[in-house]
Amino acid sequence: MSEKVIEIQCPICKKNQTIKVPTSIFEGKKVGTIKVQIHQGICCEHEFLSFFDQEGKNRGYEVFDTAIDLTNFQDSKIEIFLKDLLKKFGDHTLYLMIHAILLDSSVIVLHDKYVPEDNVSTKRLNIFLNKCLPTKYQKPLLFTSMLDRNYYKTQIETALVINTTGIVEVQPWEDIQLDYEKNAIHEALKILDPHLQPVILQEEFKIIFENCSFFDDTLKKWHNIYFQDLIKEFKTRYKPKFSEYDYALYEQIVKSRFKADTSKIKSAEKARKKKQPSNTIFFF
C-alpha cells in the first residue's frame, strides 16, 4: 500500500510531527478537504483534526473542544448524534434534511397526537444540526413540530414535511440527486467519536456556502450573463473541475438561500436536463 508523507503540528502545544497516510485517502476525495483524525500519541498527548487538500498540503486544524454549544437558548439534557438521526429517520430522509438546511428551507415534523418528547425531539434536532452549520448560518428554529391536523389546515408548501417515522410528505424543491449530502454524512461517520462528527459537517458546509457565495456575487456583477461566461468565472474559482451536478446543486442553493436572480443566466439549458446529470461529466 502506497503512502503519502505529510507534516502536522499540534494546534495546542505546537509540536511538529511527520506521519504517513495511505494515498487512497487523497485519491478518493475529489471535492473539499480531507479530514484526518489525529489520535493521542500520534503527534503528542493531544487529539485533534487535521485538514489537507488533495495534494497533502495542510489547510488547518480543529481542536475537539471547540464544538459549538447552543444550549444557551435551547436546553436539552439528552445529546443526540448522527447515528440517532439515522436510526430515527433513515438515511434518505436525513439526506433530505441536510438538503433543506443547505437551501435554508424549513423542516416540519408532523405528529398525529401530542406525545412527550422522545430522545430525537425537534429541540434536540435544532441543537445538533446547528452545531453542523458555520456560525454565520445558524438559527434557532431549523425544525418545528406541528400536529398533522393543524398542518393540513395550513397546507404550507415551502417546507420539507416529514412525519415522526421518517416518511416525507412534502418536498418543496425540484428533485435533485443527493450525492453531496450522502458524501458529507459518509465522511462524518468515518470519525469514530460522535462528538466530532458535527465538526466535519461544519467544515463541509463552510466550503459549499463559500462557493455559493461566490456564485451569488458573480451574478450580482452582471445585468445578464451567458451560461458559458458564467462557467469561465467558475473555472478560475472551483478546483477540481466543476460538474453539471455541482452546478445544479449550487444553483438551487443560491436561488433559495441567497435569493439570487438566476434568470440573469442565459442559455443554461445544458445544466438543466430533465434527466439528472451525472457527476462525472465536467464543463471544462
C-alpha positions in Angstrom: 0.0 0.0 0.0 1.5 3.4 -1.1 1.7 6.1 1.5 2.0 9.9 1.5 4.3 11.6 4.0 2.7 14.7 5.5 3.7 17.2 8.2 1.4 18.0 11.1 1.6 20.4 14.0 -0.5 20.1 17.2 -2.7 23.3 17.4 -2.4 23.1 21.2 1.2 22.5 22.1 2.7 23.3 18.6 4.7 20.1 18.4 5.6 19.0 14.9 5.4 15.5 13.6 5.8 13.6 10.3 3.2 11.0 9.7 2.3 8.6 6.8 -1.2 8.5 5.4 -2.5 6.0 2.7 -2.6 7.7 -0.7 -6.0 6.1 -1.3 -7.5 8.6 1.2 -6.4 11.5 -1.1 -7.3 9.7 -4.4 -10.8 9.0 -3.2 -11.6 12.7 -2.4 -12.5 14.8 -5.4 -14.0 17.9 -3.7 -13.2 19.8 -0.5 -10.6 18.9 2.1 -9.5 15.6 3.6 -10.1 15.2 7.3 -7.6 13.1 9.3 -8.3 12.4 13.0 -5.0 12.6 14.9 -5.3 10.4 18.0 -3.5 10.9 21.2 0.1 9.6 21.0 0.5 10.0 17.2 1.9 13.6 17.4 1.7 14.4 21.2 -0.6 13.9 24.1 -3.4 15.8 22.4 -6.2 14.8 19.9 -7.2 17.0 17.0 -8.4 17.0 13.4 -6.1 18.0 10.6 -7.4 19.2 7.2 -5.5 18.6 4.0 -6.1 19.4 0.3 -5.9 16.7 -2.4 -2.1 17.2 -2.7 -1.4 16.6 1.0 -0.9 20.3 2.0 -2.1 21.2 5.4 -5.1 23.5 5.4 -5.8 23.9 9.1 -6.7 22.2 12.4 -9.7 21.8 14.6 -9.5 21.2 18.4 -12.2 18.9 19.6 -13.4 21.1 22.5 -14.4 23.9 20.1 -17.7 22.3 19.2 -20.5 24.9 19.2 -22.7 24.9 22.3 -26.2 26.1 21.6 -27.7 25.2 24.9 -27.8 28.9 25.8 -31.1 29.2 24.0 -32.4 25.6 24.0 -31.9 23.4 27.0 -31.5 19.7 26.3 -30.4 17.0 28.8 -30.1 14.3 26.2 -27.5 14.8 23.5 -28.1 13.2 20.1 -25.7 12.2 17.3 -25.8 11.2 13.7 -26.4 7.6 14.5 -29.6 8.6 16.4 -30.9 10.5 13.4 -30.1 7.6 11.0 -31.9 5.2 13.3 -34.9 7.5 13.7 -35.5 8.8 10.2 -33.3 6.6 7.8 -30.5 7.7 5.6 -32.6 9.1 2.7 -34.7 11.4 4.9 -31.6 12.5 6.7 -30.0 13.5 3.3 -33.2 15.5 2.6 -32.9 17.2 5.9 -29.4 18.2 5.1 -30.5 19.4 1.7 -33.2 21.5 3.3 -30.7 23.1 5.6 -28.4 23.9 2.6 -31.4 25.6 0.9 -32.5 27.4 4.1 -35.8 25.6 3.8 -37.8 25.0 6.9 -38.4 21.4 8.1 -41.7 20.5 9.8 -42.0 17.2 11.7 -45.6 16.1 11.9 -47.3 14.3 14.9 -50.7 12.6 14.8 -51.2 13.5 18.5 -49.3 15.1 21.3 -46.7 12.9 22.7 -43.9 13.5 25.3 -40.6 14.4 23.7 -38.5 11.4 22.7 -34.7 11.3 22.5 -34.8 12.8 19.0 -37.1 15.7 19.6 -37.2 18.7 17.3 -35.5 20.7 20.0 -32.5 18.3 20.0 -32.6 18.2 16.2 -32.2 22.0 16.2 -29.3 21.9 18.7 -27.4 19.1 16.9 -27.8 20.3 13.3 -27.0 23.9 14.3 -23.6 22.5 15.5 -23.1 21.3 12.0 -23.5 24.7 10.4 -21.0 27.6 10.3 -21.8 30.2 12.9 -23.0 32.7 10.3 -25.7 30.3 9.1 -27.1 29.0 12.5 -30.6 29.9 13.6 -32.7 28.6 16.5 -35.5 27.1 14.5 -34.3 24.9 11.7 -37.0 22.4 12.7 -40.5 22.8 14.0 -43.2 20.4 15.2 -46.8 20.5 14.2 -49.8 18.3 14.7 -50.8 16.9 11.4 -54.4 18.1 11.6 -53.1 21.6 12.1 -50.7 21.3 9.2 -53.4 20.0 6.8 -55.4 23.2 7.6 -52.5 25.5 6.6 -51.1 23.5 3.7 -47.6 25.0 3.9 -45.8 24.1 0.7 -42.5 25.9 1.2 -41.1 23.4 3.9 -39.8 19.9 3.9 -42.6 18.0 5.7 -41.9 14.6 7.3 -43.6 12.5 10.0 -42.0 11.0 13.0 -41.4 7.7 11.2 -39.3 9.5 8.6 -41.8 9.4 5.7 -41.5 12.5 3.5 -44.9 14.1 2.8 -43.9 17.3 1.1 -40.6 18.1 -0.7 -40.7 21.9 -1.7 -37.8 21.9 -4.3 -37.3 20.4 -7.7 -36.0 16.9 -7.5 -32.2 16.5 -7.4 -29.7 13.8 -6.6 -28.4 13.8 -3.0 -24.8 12.9 -3.8 -23.3 15.8 -1.9 -25.4 15.1 1.3 -24.7 11.4 1.1 -21.0 12.0 0.8 -20.9 14.6 3.6 -22.7 12.2 6.1 -20.4 9.4 4.9 -17.3 11.5 5.6 -18.5 12.5 9.0 -19.3 8.9 10.0 -15.7 8.0 9.3 -14.8 9.8 12.5 -15.5 7.4 15.4 -16.0 10.0 18.1 -19.7 11.2 17.5 -18.9 14.5 19.2 -16.6 15.4 16.4 -18.9 14.4 13.5 -20.6 17.9 13.5 -17.1 19.5 13.1 -16.7 17.5 9.9 -20.1 18.6 8.6 -19.4 22.2 9.6 -16.2 22.2 7.5 -18.1 20.7 4.5 -20.9 23.2 4.7 -18.5 26.1 5.2 -16.9 25.2 1.8 -20.1 24.9 -0.1 -21.5 28.1 1.3 -18.3 30.0 0.4 -18.6 28.6 -3.2 -22.3 29.5 -3.4 -21.5 33.0 -2.1 -19.0 33.4 -5.0 -21.7 32.2 -7.4 -24.1 34.8 -5.9 -21.5 37.6 -6.0 -20.8 36.8 -9.7 -24.4 37.1 -10.6 -24.7 40.5 -8.9 -21.9 41.9 -11.0 -23.9 41.3 -14.2 -27.2 42.5 -15.6 -27.3 39.4 -17.8 -24.7 36.7 -18.2 -24.4 33.9 -20.7 -24.0 30.4 -19.2 -20.7 29.7 -20.8 -19.3 33.0 -19.5 -20.5 32.1 -16.0 -18.7 28.8 -16.3 -15.5 30.6 -17.2 -15.9 32.6 -14.0 -16.2 29.3 -12.1 -13.1 27.9 -13.8 -11.0 30.4 -12.0 -12.5 29.5 -8.6 -13.5 25.9 -8.4 -11.0 23.1 -8.2 -11.1 20.3 -9.1 -13.3 20.5 -12.2 -16.9 21.7 -11.7 -19.5 19.2 -12.8 -23.0 19.6 -14.1 -24.3 18.1 -10.9 -22.3 20.7 -8.9 -23.9 23.5 -11.0 -27.4 22.1 -10.4 -26.9 21.9 -6.7 -25.2 25.3 -6.4 -27.9 27.0 -8.5 -30.6 25.6 -6.1 -28.7 26.9 -3.1 -28.1 30.4 -4.5 -31.6 30.7 -5.7 -33.2 29.5 -2.4 -30.8 30.6 0.4 -29.1 33.6 -1.2 -32.3 34.7 -3.1 -30.2 35.2 -6.3 -31.8 36.2 -9.6 -30.9 33.2 -11.7 -33.0 34.5 -14.6 -29.9 36.6 -15.4 -28.3 33.4 -16.7 -29.0 32.9 -20.4 -28.9 29.7 -22.4 -28.4 27.5 -19.3 -30.3 24.5 -20.7 -27.2 22.3 -20.6 -27.2 22.4 -16.8 -30.9 21.7 -16.5 -31.6 18.5 -18.3 -34.7 16.6 -17.4 -32.6 13.6 -16.7 -30.3 14.3 -13.7 -26.8 14.8 -15.0 -24.0 12.5 -14.0 -21.4 13.9 -11.6 -18.7 12.5 -13.8 -19.4 14.9 -16.7 -17.5 18.2 -16.5 -17.9 21.6 -18.1 -14.2 22.1 -18.6 
